[in-house]
Amino acid sequence: MPVHITAQTTPNPNAMKFTVDRPVSPGGSRTFNSAAEAAADPLAAKLFTISGVKMVFFLNDFVTVSKEAGGDWGTITPSVEKALQEHFI
């Protein structure tokens, strides 16, 4: 079944919210501030392979990704959406 993802801007220009049509983190929030912290979580680890990703936050049915100051949403957003699609297939 295809995964429906909606990307939304946030008040923080360095953060983007990705709402998914299924649970991402049903037991509470999880925050990862580095690839090392994310190593044990397959989705978070995959998101940290995207150039420019600085932090990942999971809660309920969404993921918030923060980018490094020089990161470009034009390249990060489609990569995050692809990672989410692949993870939930």
Stockholm file with secondary structure:
# STOCKHOLM 1.0

chainA/1-89         MPVHITAQTTPNPNAMKFTVDRPVSPGGSRTFNSAAEAAADPLAAKLFTISGVKMVFFLNDFVTVSKEAGGDWGTITPSVEKALQEHFI
#=GR chainA/1-89 SS CCCCEEEEECSSTTEEEEEESSCSEEEEEEEECSHHHHTTSHHHHHHTTSTTEEEEEEEETEEEEEECTTCCHHHHHHHHHHHHHHHHC
#=GC SS_cons        CCCCEEEEECSSTTEEEEEESSCSEEEEEEEECSHHHHTTSHHHHHHTTSTTEEEEEEEETEEEEEECTTCCHHHHHHHHHHHHHHHHC
//
